[in-house]
């Protein structure tokens, strides 16, 4: 089964409290464009990420607002920030580093929430049934490019009735595979469940 490959650049998800601190109590998320997953969108708003050892300016904000602020960067970004940022699934921010965020109306410091997002595969419920993939399964996706084809292992599957079938990679992973333009990946039959027990999607 083929899935579209999307490259996710560094970005920030904000809580309501953080949003107000950064942009003011009367501010609103300013829509720029829809993303592939229903209800998710890119805004025109940006913030700076600051640590004691580095700064990354003009990082995009995604909407809608969330219950917790989360900052997603690449491993290359983490080197620039001078912070050992762990690879985590989105939402799993316990015991992760924090940072300072600077906006046009103020600043907010988060004690945790700085992560390198683990590569993941969004699947709609119908596609999951066809491939026998369950939510949380770890699968392989074969991405073929002109000169740097790669098989990405340990891709976490996320299943929902509202999802579109898309593989999300960060910029480091995309560069490693030489991804440019519209690229598709093949979900491999080989896959592992949460406990690492081998199975087949045949």
DRENTORSE-588933 format. One line per 4 residues: their letters; for each residue x, y, z of C-alpha. Coordinates in Angstrom, 2 decimals, always signed. Layout:
REM DRENTORSE-588933
a) X Y Z ~ ...
REM end
This chain:
REM DRENTORSE-588933
xxxx) +0.00 +0.00 +0.00 ~ +1.37 +3.41 -0.99 ~ +1.16 +6.48 +1.25 ~ +2.07 +10.09 +0.64
xxxx) +5.25 +11.25 +2.40 ~ +5.12 +14.66 +4.06 ~ +8.04 +16.54 +5.57 ~ +7.30 +18.24 +8.87
xxxx) +9.59 +21.19 +9.60 ~ +10.15 +22.54 +13.10 ~ +6.97 +23.94 +14.63 ~ +5.18 +24.78 +17.87
xxxx) +1.83 +23.73 +19.34 ~ +0.60 +26.20 +21.96 ~ -1.70 +25.95 +24.94 ~ -4.21 +28.76 +25.45
xxxx) -2.15 +30.16 +28.34 ~ +1.06 +30.19 +26.30 ~ -0.74 +31.75 +23.33 ~ -2.04 +34.62 +25.43
xxxx) +1.39 +35.19 +26.97 ~ +3.02 +35.37 +23.55 ~ +0.41 +37.18 +21.46 ~ -1.91 +38.96 +23.92
xxxx) -5.33 +38.15 +25.37 ~ -7.24 +39.49 +22.35 ~ -5.15 +37.70 +19.73 ~ -6.48 +34.95 +17.48
xxxx) -4.80 +32.21 +15.51 ~ -4.37 +33.54 +11.98 ~ -5.06 +30.83 +9.40 ~ -2.57 +30.35 +6.57
xxxx) -3.33 +26.93 +5.08 ~ -4.87 +23.58 +5.89 ~ -2.65 +20.61 +6.66 ~ -3.25 +17.04 +5.51
xxxx) -4.90 +15.94 +8.74 ~ -8.44 +17.19 +9.26 ~ -8.69 +20.17 +11.61 ~ -4.95 +20.87 +11.64
xxxx) -3.66 +24.08 +10.07 ~ -0.62 +26.27 +9.63 ~ -0.92 +29.81 +11.01 ~ +0.84 +33.01 +9.98
xxxx) +2.17 +33.40 +13.54 ~ +5.75 +32.69 +14.58 ~ +7.87 +32.63 +17.73 ~ +11.53 +32.35 +18.65
xxxx) +12.85 +29.31 +20.53 ~ +15.60 +30.15 +23.03 ~ +17.77 +28.01 +25.29 ~ +20.85 +28.93 +27.29
xxxx) +23.04 +27.80 +24.37 ~ +21.14 +28.71 +21.22 ~ +18.26 +30.38 +19.42 ~ +16.05 +29.48 +16.48
xxxx) +13.99 +32.37 +15.16 ~ +10.64 +32.55 +13.36 ~ +9.28 +29.09 +14.11 ~ +5.76 +28.51 +12.82
xxxx) +2.73 +27.95 +15.06 ~ +0.25 +25.20 +14.17 ~ -3.40 +25.22 +15.16 ~ -5.67 +24.54 +16.87
xxxx) -4.53 +25.27 +20.43 ~ -3.75 +22.27 +22.62 ~ -3.88 +21.47 +26.30 ~ -0.07 +21.53 +26.53
xxxx) +2.61 +23.52 +24.73 ~ +4.88 +21.32 +22.62 ~ +7.90 +22.35 +20.54 ~ +8.98 +19.96 +17.76
xxxx) +12.46 +20.25 +16.30 ~ +14.90 +18.03 +14.40 ~ +18.10 +16.53 +15.79 ~ +20.03 +19.12 +13.76
xxxx) +17.96 +21.85 +15.44 ~ +18.72 +20.37 +18.85 ~ +22.44 +20.73 +18.14 ~ +21.88 +24.39 +17.30
xxxx) +19.98 +24.83 +20.57 ~ +22.68 +22.99 +22.52 ~ +20.11 +20.68 +24.14 ~ +19.87 +16.88 +24.19
xxxx) +16.31 +16.61 +22.86 ~ +14.73 +13.14 +23.06 ~ +12.79 +11.42 +20.29 ~ +9.21 +11.13 +21.50
xxxx) +5.71 +10.52 +20.22 ~ +3.62 +13.67 +20.12 ~ +2.07 +14.37 +23.51 ~ +4.64 +12.36 +25.44
xxxx) +6.49 +15.28 +27.01 ~ +7.18 +13.96 +30.51 ~ +10.84 +14.41 +31.48 ~ +11.68 +16.37 +28.33
xxxx) +13.65 +19.64 +28.22 ~ +12.01 +23.04 +28.30 ~ +12.83 +26.32 +26.60 ~ +11.89 +29.97 +26.40
xxxx) +9.46 +31.11 +23.70 ~ +9.44 +34.75 +22.59 ~ +6.46 +36.27 +20.78 ~ +5.51 +39.77 +19.64
xxxx) +3.61 +40.56 +22.86 ~ +5.59 +38.67 +25.48 ~ +7.33 +35.45 +26.42 ~ +6.62 +32.13 +28.11
xxxx) +8.94 +29.56 +29.60 ~ +7.97 +25.90 +29.43 ~ +9.56 +23.43 +31.85 ~ +9.14 +20.56 +29.36
xxxx) +7.73 +19.93 +25.89 ~ +10.80 +20.19 +23.64 ~ +10.94 +17.01 +21.53 ~ +12.13 +15.45 +18.29
xxxx) +8.90 +13.95 +16.97 ~ +9.09 +10.21 +16.32 ~ +8.33 +9.40 +12.71 ~ +4.75 +8.23 +12.35
xxxx) +2.15 +7.01 +9.89 ~ -1.38 +8.41 +9.84 ~ -3.92 +5.91 +8.51 ~ -7.67 +6.14 +8.12
xxxx) -9.64 +3.30 +9.65 ~ -10.36 +1.65 +6.27 ~ -6.68 +1.54 +5.31 ~ -5.80 +0.14 +8.73
xxxx) -8.30 -2.67 +8.29 ~ -6.96 -3.48 +4.82 ~ -3.36 -3.70 +6.05 ~ -4.20 -5.26 +9.46
xxxx) -2.29 -2.44 +11.13 ~ -3.45 -1.45 +14.60 ~ -3.04 +1.83 +16.43 ~ +0.41 +1.95 +18.03
xxxx) +1.93 -0.73 +15.79 ~ +5.50 -0.17 +14.63 ~ +5.78 -0.62 +10.86 ~ +8.28 -0.19 +8.02
xxxx) +7.83 +2.16 +5.07 ~ +9.97 +1.88 +1.93 ~ +10.59 +5.33 +0.45 ~ +12.07 +5.25 -3.07
xxxx) +13.85 +8.34 -4.40 ~ +16.22 +8.92 -7.30 ~ +19.46 +8.50 -5.38 ~ +18.87 +7.93 -1.63
xxxx) +16.06 +5.41 -1.19 ~ +15.54 +4.29 +2.41 ~ +13.40 +1.90 +4.40 ~ +12.18 +3.69 +7.52
xxxx) +11.69 +1.29 +10.41 ~ +10.05 +1.90 +13.79 ~ +7.33 +4.05 +12.25 ~ +4.48 +4.40 +14.74
xxxx) +1.00 +3.90 +13.27 ~ -1.80 +6.24 +14.31 ~ -5.30 +5.23 +13.31 ~ -8.43 +7.38 +13.13
xxxx) -11.62 +7.66 +11.09 ~ -10.63 +11.28 +10.39 ~ -7.03 +10.70 +9.27 ~ -5.63 +10.88 +5.76
xxxx) -2.99 +8.26 +4.82 ~ +0.30 +10.11 +5.26 ~ +3.80 +9.29 +6.49 ~ +5.31 +12.15 +8.52
xxxx) +9.08 +12.57 +8.56 ~ +11.15 +15.44 +9.90 ~ +13.61 +17.44 +7.82 ~ +16.63 +15.35 +8.83
xxxx) +14.91 +12.14 +7.77 ~ +13.70 +13.68 +4.51 ~ +17.19 +14.92 +3.66 ~ +18.67 +11.51 +4.42
xxxx) +16.31 +9.98 +1.86 ~ +16.78 +12.74 -0.71 ~ +13.09 +13.60 -0.67 ~ +12.08 +16.40 -3.02
xxxx) +8.64 +17.15 -4.40 ~ +5.81 +14.64 -4.19 ~ +7.05 +11.28 -2.94 ~ +5.22 +8.12 -1.89
xxxx) +6.26 +5.26 +0.37 ~ +5.24 +1.59 +0.43 ~ +4.11 +0.10 +3.73 ~ +6.05 -3.12 +4.14
xxxx) +4.41 -6.38 +5.21 ~ +6.98 -6.66 +7.97 ~ +5.71 -4.97 +11.12 ~ +5.89 -5.27 +14.87
xxxx) +3.28 -4.60 +17.50 ~ +3.90 -2.64 +20.70 ~ +5.49 -5.67 +22.36 ~ +7.81 -6.29 +19.42
xxxx) +6.11 -9.52 +18.34 ~ +6.60 -10.14 +14.64 ~ +3.56 -10.39 +12.40 ~ +2.55 -9.88 +8.79
xx) +0.05 -7.53 +7.22 ~ -0.83 -10.11 +4.55
REM end
